[in-house]
């Protein structure tokens, strides 16, 4: 099984999913874009769910590498690094906004997809813990319960994203302008939450 061919399929599927949405994209259309037969496509991906899983993994893995670089650079301290991460997520949300509406699709109810979302959340929580721990060690941040603070911060930031996208998810009508509202809300929330906990240097 050619990994290069699978990469090509994922790339073509991402273009379709991102532009038209998951539910409105057919395997036939993806095969046509690649100029291969539907049978050839099904040889690599037996169903849309499996293909979607690899598409999400591709985007998440690509974003994870960039997140790692941002965390390692630690430019602007804790708040500056958080803002850079928010901006990175915002850029990906713009590029893959239709893909981010997969919560509405029946496909997300599959156990494998639910596990993937949970893994994504756990990775975000772990990144936050690294940031907060480093800020505590460098005496930039005061926290009494690191784990509780990390989980609560993650829930609030994720909740803000869902808040601004809820109408899109319910109606299925995308509004990519919501990404800027999400970014602004997340930055405001981070400033508010960390106010009084950040130590001026």
MARZATI-758053 format. One record per residue (C-alpha): residue in three letters; x, y, z; residue number from 1. Coordinates in pm, 1 decimal. Layout:
N
<drentor><tormar>ALA</tormar><x>X</x><y>Y</y><z>Z</z><kolvo>NUM</kolvo></drentor>
...
//
This chain:
201
<drentor><tormar>UNK</tormar><x>0.0</x><y>0.0</y><z>0.0</z><kolvo>1</kolvo></drentor>
<drentor><tormar>UNK</tormar><x>162.0</x><y>322.1</y><z>-116.0</z><kolvo>2</kolvo></drentor>
<drentor><tormar>UNK</tormar><x>189.5</x><y>587.6</y><z>152.9</z><kolvo>3</kolvo></drentor>
<drentor><tormar>UNK</tormar><x>243.0</x><y>846.9</y><z>-120.4</z><kolvo>4</kolvo></drentor>
<drentor><tormar>UNK</tormar><x>-88.0</x><y>753.3</y><z>-278.2</z><kolvo>5</kolvo></drentor>
<drentor><tormar>UNK</tormar><x>-260.9</x><y>773.9</y><z>60.0</z><kolvo>6</kolvo></drentor>
<drentor><tormar>UNK</tormar><x>-108.4</x><y>1118.9</y><z>115.3</z><kolvo>7</kolvo></drentor>
<drentor><tormar>UNK</tormar><x>-241.2</x><y>1229.3</y><z>-223.2</z><kolvo>8</kolvo></drentor>
<drentor><tormar>UNK</tormar><x>-588.8</x><y>1100.9</y><z>-134.2</z><kolvo>9</kolvo></drentor>
<drentor><tormar>UNK</tormar><x>-582.1</x><y>1279.2</y><z>202.9</z><kolvo>10</kolvo></drentor>
<drentor><tormar>UNK</tormar><x>-472.7</x><y>1603.2</y><z>36.9</z><kolvo>11</kolvo></drentor>
<drentor><tormar>UNK</tormar><x>-751.2</x><y>1581.7</y><z>-222.6</z><kolvo>12</kolvo></drentor>
<drentor><tormar>UNK</tormar><x>-1010.5</x><y>1489.7</y><z>40.4</z><kolvo>13</kolvo></drentor>
<drentor><tormar>UNK</tormar><x>-906.2</x><y>1779.9</y><z>262.6</z><kolvo>14</kolvo></drentor>
<drentor><tormar>UNK</tormar><x>-960.4</x><y>2023.0</y><z>-23.4</z><kolvo>15</kolvo></drentor>
<drentor><tormar>UNK</tormar><x>-1309.2</x><y>1882.9</y><z>-81.3</z><kolvo>16</kolvo></drentor>
<drentor><tormar>UNK</tormar><x>-1403.9</x><y>1858.8</y><z>286.6</z><kolvo>17</kolvo></drentor>
<drentor><tormar>UNK</tormar><x>-1273.8</x><y>2209.8</y><z>357.7</z><kolvo>18</kolvo></drentor>
<drentor><tormar>UNK</tormar><x>-1461.1</x><y>2367.9</y><z>68.7</z><kolvo>19</kolvo></drentor>
<drentor><tormar>UNK</tormar><x>-1787.6</x><y>2173.8</y><z>54.5</z><kolvo>20</kolvo></drentor>
<drentor><tormar>UNK</tormar><x>-1810.0</x><y>2007.1</y><z>396.1</z><kolvo>21</kolvo></drentor>
<drentor><tormar>UNK</tormar><x>-1799.6</x><y>1640.9</y><z>490.3</z><kolvo>22</kolvo></drentor>
<drentor><tormar>UNK</tormar><x>-2160.6</x><y>1548.6</y><z>427.6</z><kolvo>23</kolvo></drentor>
<drentor><tormar>UNK</tormar><x>-2173.7</x><y>1709.9</y><z>81.8</z><kolvo>24</kolvo></drentor>
<drentor><tormar>UNK</tormar><x>-1852.4</x><y>1544.7</y><z>-35.5</z><kolvo>25</kolvo></drentor>
<drentor><tormar>UNK</tormar><x>-1874.3</x><y>1203.1</y><z>-199.4</z><kolvo>26</kolvo></drentor>
<drentor><tormar>UNK</tormar><x>-1605.6</x><y>941.5</y><z>-249.6</z><kolvo>27</kolvo></drentor>
<drentor><tormar>UNK</tormar><x>-1681.9</x><y>959.7</y><z>-623.3</z><kolvo>28</kolvo></drentor>
<drentor><tormar>UNK</tormar><x>-1588.4</x><y>1328.6</y><z>-629.4</z><kolvo>29</kolvo></drentor>
<drentor><tormar>UNK</tormar><x>-1260.0</x><y>1262.4</y><z>-449.8</z><kolvo>30</kolvo></drentor>
<drentor><tormar>UNK</tormar><x>-1178.9</x><y>983.5</y><z>-695.4</z><kolvo>31</kolvo></drentor>
<drentor><tormar>UNK</tormar><x>-1261.1</x><y>1214.4</y><z>-988.9</z><kolvo>32</kolvo></drentor>
<drentor><tormar>UNK</tormar><x>-1033.3</x><y>1486.7</y><z>-848.7</z><kolvo>33</kolvo></drentor>
<drentor><tormar>UNK</tormar><x>-749.1</x><y>1234.8</y><z>-835.9</z><kolvo>34</kolvo></drentor>
<drentor><tormar>UNK</tormar><x>-839.0</x><y>1086.2</y><z>-1174.6</z><kolvo>35</kolvo></drentor>
<drentor><tormar>UNK</tormar><x>-855.4</x><y>738.4</y><z>-1031.6</z><kolvo>36</kolvo></drentor>
<drentor><tormar>UNK</tormar><x>-1136.1</x><y>485.3</y><z>-1022.6</z><kolvo>37</kolvo></drentor>
<drentor><tormar>UNK</tormar><x>-1368.7</x><y>460.9</y><z>-725.4</z><kolvo>38</kolvo></drentor>
<drentor><tormar>UNK</tormar><x>-1249.1</x><y>101.7</y><z>-681.0</z><kolvo>39</kolvo></drentor>
<drentor><tormar>UNK</tormar><x>-889.7</x><y>225.9</y><z>-655.8</z><kolvo>40</kolvo></drentor>
<drentor><tormar>UNK</tormar><x>-992.8</x><y>480.8</y><z>-392.0</z><kolvo>41</kolvo></drentor>
<drentor><tormar>UNK</tormar><x>-1178.1</x><y>214.4</y><z>-192.0</z><kolvo>42</kolvo></drentor>
<drentor><tormar>UNK</tormar><x>-865.9</x><y>-3.7</y><z>-203.3</z><kolvo>43</kolvo></drentor>
<drentor><tormar>UNK</tormar><x>-695.0</x><y>252.9</y><z>18.4</z><kolvo>44</kolvo></drentor>
<drentor><tormar>UNK</tormar><x>-999.8</x><y>379.7</y><z>205.7</z><kolvo>45</kolvo></drentor>
<drentor><tormar>UNK</tormar><x>-1301.0</x><y>148.4</y><z>243.0</z><kolvo>46</kolvo></drentor>
<drentor><tormar>UNK</tormar><x>-1528.7</x><y>431.5</y><z>360.8</z><kolvo>47</kolvo></drentor>
<drentor><tormar>UNK</tormar><x>-1548.1</x><y>805.4</y><z>416.0</z><kolvo>48</kolvo></drentor>
<drentor><tormar>UNK</tormar><x>-1511.6</x><y>767.3</y><z>791.8</z><kolvo>49</kolvo></drentor>
<drentor><tormar>UNK</tormar><x>-1168.0</x><y>607.5</y><z>761.3</z><kolvo>50</kolvo></drentor>
<drentor><tormar>UNK</tormar><x>-1057.8</x><y>874.9</y><z>515.7</z><kolvo>51</kolvo></drentor>
<drentor><tormar>UNK</tormar><x>-1188.9</x><y>1152.9</y><z>739.7</z><kolvo>52</kolvo></drentor>
<drentor><tormar>UNK</tormar><x>-994.3</x><y>1005.3</y><z>1030.6</z><kolvo>53</kolvo></drentor>
<drentor><tormar>UNK</tormar><x>-668.6</x><y>1027.0</y><z>835.2</z><kolvo>54</kolvo></drentor>
<drentor><tormar>UNK</tormar><x>-753.3</x><y>1382.0</y><z>723.8</z><kolvo>55</kolvo></drentor>
<drentor><tormar>UNK</tormar><x>-805.8</x><y>1493.4</y><z>1083.2</z><kolvo>56</kolvo></drentor>
<drentor><tormar>UNK</tormar><x>-486.3</x><y>1314.9</y><z>1192.8</z><kolvo>57</kolvo></drentor>
<drentor><tormar>UNK</tormar><x>-292.2</x><y>1490.3</y><z>916.4</z><kolvo>58</kolvo></drentor>
<drentor><tormar>UNK</tormar><x>-416.6</x><y>1835.9</y><z>1020.7</z><kolvo>59</kolvo></drentor>
<drentor><tormar>UNK</tormar><x>-366.0</x><y>1768.2</y><z>1392.9</z><kolvo>60</kolvo></drentor>
<drentor><tormar>UNK</tormar><x>-13.1</x><y>1629.3</y><z>1342.9</z><kolvo>61</kolvo></drentor>
<drentor><tormar>UNK</tormar><x>85.8</x><y>1924.9</y><z>1125.3</z><kolvo>62</kolvo></drentor>
<drentor><tormar>UNK</tormar><x>-53.5</x><y>2168.5</y><z>1380.0</z><kolvo>63</kolvo></drentor>
<drentor><tormar>UNK</tormar><x>115.0</x><y>1981.3</y><z>1667.3</z><kolvo>64</kolvo></drentor>
<drentor><tormar>UNK</tormar><x>457.6</x><y>2034.3</y><z>1512.4</z><kolvo>65</kolvo></drentor>
<drentor><tormar>UNK</tormar><x>393.9</x><y>2407.6</y><z>1489.5</z><kolvo>66</kolvo></drentor>
<drentor><tormar>UNK</tormar><x>257.4</x><y>2414.8</y><z>1845.1</z><kolvo>67</kolvo></drentor>
<drentor><tormar>UNK</tormar><x>577.6</x><y>2249.4</y><z>1967.3</z><kolvo>68</kolvo></drentor>
<drentor><tormar>UNK</tormar><x>789.5</x><y>2516.7</y><z>1798.5</z><kolvo>69</kolvo></drentor>
<drentor><tormar>UNK</tormar><x>579.4</x><y>2795.2</y><z>1953.1</z><kolvo>70</kolvo></drentor>
<drentor><tormar>UNK</tormar><x>602.3</x><y>2641.4</y><z>2301.5</z><kolvo>71</kolvo></drentor>
<drentor><tormar>UNK</tormar><x>976.7</x><y>2594.5</y><z>2272.5</z><kolvo>72</kolvo></drentor>
<drentor><tormar>UNK</tormar><x>1028.1</x><y>2952.7</y><z>2152.2</z><kolvo>73</kolvo></drentor>
<drentor><tormar>UNK</tormar><x>825.0</x><y>3090.1</y><z>2446.8</z><kolvo>74</kolvo></drentor>
<drentor><tormar>UNK</tormar><x>821.1</x><y>3436.5</y><z>2290.5</z><kolvo>75</kolvo></drentor>
<drentor><tormar>UNK</tormar><x>644.5</x><y>3694.9</y><z>2503.3</z><kolvo>76</kolvo></drentor>
<drentor><tormar>UNK</tormar><x>635.1</x><y>3471.8</y><z>2808.8</z><kolvo>77</kolvo></drentor>
<drentor><tormar>UNK</tormar><x>324.3</x><y>3278.3</y><z>2908.5</z><kolvo>78</kolvo></drentor>
<drentor><tormar>UNK</tormar><x>64.1</x><y>3520.3</y><z>2774.1</z><kolvo>79</kolvo></drentor>
<drentor><tormar>UNK</tormar><x>254.5</x><y>3582.3</y><z>2451.6</z><kolvo>80</kolvo></drentor>
<drentor><tormar>UNK</tormar><x>293.3</x><y>3208.7</y><z>2393.0</z><kolvo>81</kolvo></drentor>
<drentor><tormar>UNK</tormar><x>-75.7</x><y>3146.4</y><z>2462.2</z><kolvo>82</kolvo></drentor>
<drentor><tormar>UNK</tormar><x>-170.7</x><y>3420.8</y><z>2216.7</z><kolvo>83</kolvo></drentor>
<drentor><tormar>UNK</tormar><x>57.3</x><y>3266.7</y><z>1952.5</z><kolvo>84</kolvo></drentor>
<drentor><tormar>UNK</tormar><x>-110.7</x><y>2928.2</y><z>2005.4</z><kolvo>85</kolvo></drentor>
<drentor><tormar>UNK</tormar><x>-455.5</x><y>3088.1</y><z>1977.9</z><kolvo>86</kolvo></drentor>
<drentor><tormar>UNK</tormar><x>-348.3</x><y>3257.1</y><z>1654.6</z><kolvo>87</kolvo></drentor>
<drentor><tormar>UNK</tormar><x>-213.3</x><y>2928.7</y><z>1516.5</z><kolvo>88</kolvo></drentor>
<drentor><tormar>UNK</tormar><x>-543.0</x><y>2754.7</y><z>1593.1</z><kolvo>89</kolvo></drentor>
<drentor><tormar>UNK</tormar><x>-729.7</x><y>3047.8</y><z>1438.2</z><kolvo>90</kolvo></drentor>
<drentor><tormar>UNK</tormar><x>-532.8</x><y>3016.6</y><z>1114.7</z><kolvo>91</kolvo></drentor>
<drentor><tormar>UNK</tormar><x>-606.8</x><y>2644.0</y><z>1095.3</z><kolvo>92</kolvo></drentor>
<drentor><tormar>UNK</tormar><x>-972.4</x><y>2706.8</y><z>1177.2</z><kolvo>93</kolvo></drentor>
<drentor><tormar>UNK</tormar><x>-993.1</x><y>2945.8</y><z>880.8</z><kolvo>94</kolvo></drentor>
<drentor><tormar>UNK</tormar><x>-826.6</x><y>2699.1</y><z>646.0</z><kolvo>95</kolvo></drentor>
<drentor><tormar>UNK</tormar><x>-1036.5</x><y>2404.8</y><z>763.1</z><kolvo>96</kolvo></drentor>
<drentor><tormar>UNK</tormar><x>-1353.3</x><y>2569.6</y><z>890.7</z><kolvo>97</kolvo></drentor>
<drentor><tormar>UNK</tormar><x>-1585.6</x><y>2327.9</y><z>711.0</z><kolvo>98</kolvo></drentor>
<drentor><tormar>UNK</tormar><x>-1388.9</x><y>2040.5</y><z>859.8</z><kolvo>99</kolvo></drentor>
<drentor><tormar>UNK</tormar><x>-1431.4</x><y>2188.9</y><z>1206.4</z><kolvo>100</kolvo></drentor>
<drentor><tormar>UNK</tormar><x>-1808.4</x><y>2146.7</y><z>1171.7</z><kolvo>101</kolvo></drentor>
<drentor><tormar>UNK</tormar><x>-1773.8</x><y>1768.0</y><z>1173.9</z><kolvo>102</kolvo></drentor>
<drentor><tormar>UNK</tormar><x>-1942.0</x><y>1763.1</y><z>1518.0</z><kolvo>103</kolvo></drentor>
<drentor><tormar>UNK</tormar><x>-2276.5</x><y>1789.6</y><z>1334.2</z><kolvo>104</kolvo></drentor>
<drentor><tormar>UNK</tormar><x>-2201.4</x><y>1494.3</y><z>1108.4</z><kolvo>105</kolvo></drentor>
<drentor><tormar>UNK</tormar><x>-2327.2</x><y>1148.6</y><z>1197.9</z><kolvo>106</kolvo></drentor>
<drentor><tormar>UNK</tormar><x>-1974.9</x><y>1024.2</y><z>1135.0</z><kolvo>107</kolvo></drentor>
<drentor><tormar>UNK</tormar><x>-1843.3</x><y>1181.1</y><z>1457.7</z><kolvo>108</kolvo></drentor>
<drentor><tormar>UNK</tormar><x>-2056.4</x><y>944.6</y><z>1662.7</z><kolvo>109</kolvo></drentor>
<drentor><tormar>UNK</tormar><x>-1827.1</x><y>657.6</y><z>1575.0</z><kolvo>110</kolvo></drentor>
<drentor><tormar>UNK</tormar><x>-1609.7</x><y>546.3</y><z>1864.6</z><kolvo>111</kolvo></drentor>
<drentor><tormar>UNK</tormar><x>-1282.7</x><y>595.1</y><z>1673.5</z><kolvo>112</kolvo></drentor>
<drentor><tormar>UNK</tormar><x>-1369.3</x><y>959.1</y><z>1603.1</z><kolvo>113</kolvo></drentor>
<drentor><tormar>UNK</tormar><x>-1470.2</x><y>1022.4</y><z>1962.6</z><kolvo>114</kolvo></drentor>
<drentor><tormar>UNK</tormar><x>-1138.3</x><y>877.9</y><z>2078.6</z><kolvo>115</kolvo></drentor>
<drentor><tormar>UNK</tormar><x>-954.8</x><y>1105.6</y><z>1835.7</z><kolvo>116</kolvo></drentor>
<drentor><tormar>UNK</tormar><x>-1130.0</x><y>1414.2</y><z>1973.1</z><kolvo>117</kolvo></drentor>
<drentor><tormar>UNK</tormar><x>-1043.2</x><y>1305.0</y><z>2328.5</z><kolvo>118</kolvo></drentor>
<drentor><tormar>UNK</tormar><x>-678.5</x><y>1255.0</y><z>2230.8</z><kolvo>119</kolvo></drentor>
<drentor><tormar>UNK</tormar><x>-674.7</x><y>1602.6</y><z>2075.4</z><kolvo>120</kolvo></drentor>
<drentor><tormar>UNK</tormar><x>-812.1</x><y>1750.3</y><z>2397.8</z><kolvo>121</kolvo></drentor>
<drentor><tormar>UNK</tormar><x>-557.6</x><y>1562.9</y><z>2609.7</z><kolvo>122</kolvo></drentor>
<drentor><tormar>UNK</tormar><x>-274.7</x><y>1693.4</y><z>2393.4</z><kolvo>123</kolvo></drentor>
<drentor><tormar>UNK</tormar><x>-399.3</x><y>2049.8</y><z>2437.4</z><kolvo>124</kolvo></drentor>
<drentor><tormar>UNK</tormar><x>-424.1</x><y>2002.1</y><z>2813.5</z><kolvo>125</kolvo></drentor>
<drentor><tormar>UNK</tormar><x>-70.8</x><y>1861.2</y><z>2824.8</z><kolvo>126</kolvo></drentor>
<drentor><tormar>UNK</tormar><x>63.2</x><y>2159.6</y><z>2627.9</z><kolvo>127</kolvo></drentor>
<drentor><tormar>UNK</tormar><x>-107.5</x><y>2398.4</y><z>2869.1</z><kolvo>128</kolvo></drentor>
<drentor><tormar>UNK</tormar><x>38.8</x><y>2211.0</y><z>3164.2</z><kolvo>129</kolvo></drentor>
<drentor><tormar>UNK</tormar><x>388.5</x><y>2244.9</y><z>3016.4</z><kolvo>130</kolvo></drentor>
<drentor><tormar>UNK</tormar><x>336.0</x><y>2619.1</y><z>2968.2</z><kolvo>131</kolvo></drentor>
<drentor><tormar>UNK</tormar><x>194.1</x><y>2676.0</y><z>3315.9</z><kolvo>132</kolvo></drentor>
<drentor><tormar>UNK</tormar><x>460.5</x><y>2459.8</y><z>3482.9</z><kolvo>133</kolvo></drentor>
<drentor><tormar>UNK</tormar><x>738.6</x><y>2649.7</y><z>3309.5</z><kolvo>134</kolvo></drentor>
<drentor><tormar>UNK</tormar><x>581.8</x><y>2982.9</y><z>3405.8</z><kolvo>135</kolvo></drentor>
<drentor><tormar>UNK</tormar><x>564.0</x><y>2870.1</y><z>3769.8</z><kolvo>136</kolvo></drentor>
<drentor><tormar>UNK</tormar><x>927.0</x><y>2755.5</y><z>3766.3</z><kolvo>137</kolvo></drentor>
<drentor><tormar>UNK</tormar><x>1044.3</x><y>3085.9</y><z>3617.8</z><kolvo>138</kolvo></drentor>
<drentor><tormar>UNK</tormar><x>834.6</x><y>3268.4</y><z>3878.8</z><kolvo>139</kolvo></drentor>
<drentor><tormar>UNK</tormar><x>617.1</x><y>3427.9</y><z>3611.7</z><kolvo>140</kolvo></drentor>
<drentor><tormar>UNK</tormar><x>297.4</x><y>3266.0</y><z>3737.8</z><kolvo>141</kolvo></drentor>
<drentor><tormar>UNK</tormar><x>142.8</x><y>3190.2</y><z>4075.3</z><kolvo>142</kolvo></drentor>
<drentor><tormar>UNK</tormar><x>-86.9</x><y>2883.5</y><z>4095.2</z><kolvo>143</kolvo></drentor>
<drentor><tormar>UNK</tormar><x>-189.6</x><y>2668.7</y><z>4388.5</z><kolvo>144</kolvo></drentor>
<drentor><tormar>UNK</tormar><x>-335.2</x><y>2376.4</y><z>4187.9</z><kolvo>145</kolvo></drentor>
<drentor><tormar>UNK</tormar><x>-164.3</x><y>2324.2</y><z>3852.8</z><kolvo>146</kolvo></drentor>
<drentor><tormar>UNK</tormar><x>-381.2</x><y>2034.8</y><z>3730.4</z><kolvo>147</kolvo></drentor>
<drentor><tormar>UNK</tormar><x>-708.9</x><y>2202.7</y><z>3818.3</z><kolvo>148</kolvo></drentor>
<drentor><tormar>UNK</tormar><x>-598.8</x><y>2530.3</y><z>3659.9</z><kolvo>149</kolvo></drentor>
<drentor><tormar>UNK</tormar><x>-484.7</x><y>2355.2</y><z>3342.3</z><kolvo>150</kolvo></drentor>
<drentor><tormar>UNK</tormar><x>-810.6</x><y>2165.2</y><z>3293.3</z><kolvo>151</kolvo></drentor>
<drentor><tormar>UNK</tormar><x>-1029.4</x><y>2464.8</y><z>3379.7</z><kolvo>152</kolvo></drentor>
<drentor><tormar>UNK</tormar><x>-836.8</x><y>2693.8</y><z>3141.3</z><kolvo>153</kolvo></drentor>
<drentor><tormar>UNK</tormar><x>-869.1</x><y>2436.6</y><z>2861.6</z><kolvo>154</kolvo></drentor>
<drentor><tormar>UNK</tormar><x>-1243.4</x><y>2396.6</y><z>2919.7</z><kolvo>155</kolvo></drentor>
<drentor><tormar>UNK</tormar><x>-1301.4</x><y>2771.8</y><z>2911.9</z><kolvo>156</kolvo></drentor>
<drentor><tormar>UNK</tormar><x>-1098.3</x><y>2825.5</y><z>2594.2</z><kolvo>157</kolvo></drentor>
<drentor><tormar>UNK</tormar><x>-1266.7</x><y>2531.9</y><z>2419.1</z><kolvo>158</kolvo></drentor>
<drentor><tormar>UNK</tormar><x>-1607.0</x><y>2647.9</y><z>2542.2</z><kolvo>159</kolvo></drentor>
<drentor><tormar>UNK</tormar><x>-1555.2</x><y>2990.9</y><z>2386.3</z><kolvo>160</kolvo></drentor>
<drentor><tormar>UNK</tormar><x>-1482.8</x><y>2826.8</y><z>2053.0</z><kolvo>161</kolvo></drentor>
<drentor><tormar>UNK</tormar><x>-1800.2</x><y>2618.2</y><z>2073.9</z><kolvo>162</kolvo></drentor>
<drentor><tormar>UNK</tormar><x>-2003.3</x><y>2922.2</y><z>2185.3</z><kolvo>163</kolvo></drentor>
<drentor><tormar>UNK</tormar><x>-1922.3</x><y>3115.2</y><z>1869.0</z><kolvo>164</kolvo></drentor>
<drentor><tormar>UNK</tormar><x>-1970.9</x><y>2813.2</y><z>1641.6</z><kolvo>165</kolvo></drentor>
<drentor><tormar>UNK</tormar><x>-2289.5</x><y>2669.1</y><z>1792.2</z><kolvo>166</kolvo></drentor>
<drentor><tormar>UNK</tormar><x>-2522.1</x><y>2826.0</y><z>1534.6</z><kolvo>167</kolvo></drentor>
<drentor><tormar>UNK</tormar><x>-2301.8</x><y>2696.0</y><z>1252.2</z><kolvo>168</kolvo></drentor>
<drentor><tormar>UNK</tormar><x>-2303.3</x><y>2346.5</y><z>1400.4</z><kolvo>169</kolvo></drentor>
<drentor><tormar>UNK</tormar><x>-2681.4</x><y>2345.2</y><z>1446.1</z><kolvo>170</kolvo></drentor>
<drentor><tormar>UNK</tormar><x>-2768.1</x><y>2491.3</y><z>1105.7</z><kolvo>171</kolvo></drentor>
<drentor><tormar>UNK</tormar><x>-2474.3</x><y>2354.2</y><z>908.5</z><kolvo>172</kolvo></drentor>
<drentor><tormar>UNK</tormar><x>-2430.5</x><y>2700.6</y><z>755.3</z><kolvo>173</kolvo></drentor>
<drentor><tormar>UNK</tormar><x>-2065.6</x><y>2805.1</y><z>792.0</z><kolvo>174</kolvo></drentor>
<drentor><tormar>UNK</tormar><x>-1951.1</x><y>3152.5</y><z>888.7</z><kolvo>175</kolvo></drentor>
<drentor><tormar>UNK</tormar><x>-1573.8</x><y>3165.1</y><z>879.0</z><kolvo>176</kolvo></drentor>
<drentor><tormar>UNK</tormar><x>-1579.5</x><y>3516.7</y><z>1026.5</z><kolvo>177</kolvo></drentor>
<drentor><tormar>UNK</tormar><x>-1652.9</x><y>3347.4</y><z>1358.9</z><kolvo>178</kolvo></drentor>
<drentor><tormar>UNK</tormar><x>-1285.7</x><y>3252.9</y><z>1381.4</z><kolvo>179</kolvo></drentor>
<drentor><tormar>UNK</tormar><x>-1190.7</x><y>3615.0</y><z>1450.9</z><kolvo>180</kolvo></drentor>
<drentor><tormar>UNK</tormar><x>-1457.0</x><y>3638.9</y><z>1721.9</z><kolvo>181</kolvo></drentor>
<drentor><tormar>UNK</tormar><x>-1321.6</x><y>3319.9</y><z>1878.3</z><kolvo>182</kolvo></drentor>
<drentor><tormar>UNK</tormar><x>-964.7</x><y>3453.5</y><z>1873.8</z><kolvo>183</kolvo></drentor>
<drentor><tormar>UNK</tormar><x>-1065.3</x><y>3783.2</y><z>2034.3</z><kolvo>184</kolvo></drentor>
<drentor><tormar>UNK</tormar><x>-1272.2</x><y>3605.3</y><z>2301.5</z><kolvo>185</kolvo></drentor>
<drentor><tormar>UNK</tormar><x>-991.1</x><y>3364.5</y><z>2385.5</z><kolvo>186</kolvo></drentor>
<drentor><tormar>UNK</tormar><x>-740.1</x><y>3646.7</y><z>2424.8</z><kolvo>187</kolvo></drentor>
<drentor><tormar>UNK</tormar><x>-978.2</x><y>3842.6</y><z>2647.9</z><kolvo>188</kolvo></drentor>
<drentor><tormar>UNK</tormar><x>-1047.6</x><y>3535.2</y><z>2859.4</z><kolvo>189</kolvo></drentor>
<drentor><tormar>UNK</tormar><x>-677.2</x><y>3453.2</y><z>2897.9</z><kolvo>190</kolvo></drentor>
<drentor><tormar>UNK</tormar><x>-601.4</x><y>3807.4</y><z>3014.7</z><kolvo>191</kolvo></drentor>
<drentor><tormar>UNK</tormar><x>-893.3</x><y>3801.3</y><z>3257.8</z><kolvo>192</kolvo></drentor>
<drentor><tormar>UNK</tormar><x>-812.8</x><y>3455.1</y><z>3397.9</z><kolvo>193</kolvo></drentor>
<drentor><tormar>UNK</tormar><x>-443.2</x><y>3524.4</y><z>3443.3</z><kolvo>194</kolvo></drentor>
<drentor><tormar>UNK</tormar><x>-487.9</x><y>3875.4</y><z>3580.5</z><kolvo>195</kolvo></drentor>
<drentor><tormar>UNK</tormar><x>-340.8</x><y>3879.9</y><z>3929.8</z><kolvo>196</kolvo></drentor>
<drentor><tormar>UNK</tormar><x>-161.5</x><y>3549.6</y><z>3872.7</z><kolvo>197</kolvo></drentor>
<drentor><tormar>UNK</tormar><x>108.8</x><y>3680.2</y><z>3638.9</z><kolvo>198</kolvo></drentor>
<drentor><tormar>UNK</tormar><x>411.7</x><y>3830.1</y><z>3807.4</z><kolvo>199</kolvo></drentor>
<drentor><tormar>UNK</tormar><x>558.0</x><y>4135.4</y><z>3638.2</z><kolvo>200</kolvo></drentor>
<drentor><tormar>UNK</tormar><x>926.1</x><y>4102.6</y><z>3557.8</z><kolvo>201</kolvo></drentor>
//
